[in-house]
Structures are given as structure tokens and as C-alpha cells.
Amino acid sequence: MSDLAVSVKDLTRTFGDFTAVDHISFEVSRGEIFGFLGANGAGKTTTIRMLCGLLLPSGGSASVAGLDVYRSSEQIKTRIGYMSQKFSLYEDLTVRENIEFYGGVYGLTRAQIREKTAELIGYLGLEKQVDQLTSALPLGWKQRMALSAAILHDPEIIFLDEPTSGVDPVSRRNFWLLIYELAGRGKTIFVTTHYMDEAEFCNRLSIMKDGRIVELDEPGRLKERFGRDTIQDVFIEIVNRGGGR
């Protein structure tokens, strides 16, 4: 089995005359927490949609969990978990009902759904909230619940698109503790965030600008190369500088 969870070579996506993703290349190792940064409109979400099998590339190549994004998009969806920045579960169902519903969507048997529901509720600390309507939960708990749905089918790779947007600092910290635990269990985490303090927690960071990856390195090495104390300062310098590399 390859040590690579994601492999991308010259991946491109155009919409008419507009190039949203422009010949990007990178690799993500299994068990890595990979940060995918960029200003709004840089091409991050378009890239994630291609890697998740939701959007066909216009050019280049990519494999996710060893599967080709052109030929195996439906298989890819069974091997990954995806959590969007916008809460997408059902507000009028309880936590338990949402988890059971998504278990059915993923094709789990009733016995598997019962087992995974109990396991996830305990793992994510949702015991007291399990029979509450989702609409009554604070945002931090909703995010935990959305994560539970994303990992219900035990995926190899978990894509998190700004998972802590709008969440308070304590809940953000607790969410990242869960991310570290998942990575410790061998899961690959592919995460976008606008919180630069969170970016510091990643093993490596890529930074997109105008559809291209302009920097790719470990957080510490990026700070050292740019002579900055924080990733936020590095990011601001990169976004504000003219042209690419």
C-alpha cells in the first residue's frame, strides 16, 4: 500500500475563461495533518471538490486513497469523510437520529449503525446531547456532531473545510484535540482554515494564491524562511506580495 493518501500533479479546473485551479501539484502522506490555506477565492474549495469526487478536473491528475479522481469518483466517496464549513445536518432530528440516518446513507447495516453510534457518541463526548434536537445545540457541539457523521463509516481520509468557523476558542481547541486523536489513529486530515493559530497545528501547510500553490512547507520552516514569528505574519506577506513564486 502506498504511503500517500493524496497525490496531485498539475491539477487544473477552469470555468469558461476563468481558471480557478491552475496546475497545482502536491502530495499528502497517510496520517498527516495537511493544512490547505488561502484567501477567499484562491481555489481551495474547488480543489477539495475535485479531490472528493464532486467535480471533474479540467486537466492534470490526482489520486485519493489510491483511486483516480477521473475513473473512481464514486469509490472515492466511500473512502473519505467530508465536513463542510456550513452545518449540513438535520436540525429537526436528534443527534442520535442524525447519526443513524447518515449510517444508512453510507450503507452500514443496522448492527453496524448501532455499534458505530455508541462508539462515536462516547468518543466525541455527546452522551448528554444524544437525544436532544440538533437545533438546540450550541455551535461547538454541532461541529462535533458533524464530525461524527463525517467519520461514521471509518474513512481513511477526512476533509475538513473550515470546520471551526464561528466557533468559540475553547470549542476550537477541543475540536483540534479530536483532530490530533484521529491523526494518531492513522487517519489523514486535510483541513482548510482561516484561523492562522490553527494552521500552526498542522504537520505541513500549502498556501494558495490566485489558483496556484505558492508555498508548501512545515509551519516552523515557513516562519524561519520568512523571518516571522507567526504563520499569520507569513500568510499576510505571501498574500500581499506581487506575483507568484
Secondary structure, DSSP 8 states (H G I E B T S, - for coil): --SEEEEEEEEEEEETTEEEEEEEEEEEETT-EEEEEE-TTSSHHHHHHHHTTSS--SEEEEEETTEETTT-HHHHHHHEEEE-SS--S-TTSBHHHHHHHHHHHTT--HHHHHHHHHHHHHHTT-TTTTTSBGGGS-HHHHHHHHHHHHTTT--SEEEEESTTTT--HHHHHHHHHHHHHHHHTT-EEEEE-S-HHHHTTSSEEEEEETTEEEEEE-HHHHHHHHT-SSHHHHHHHHHHSSS--
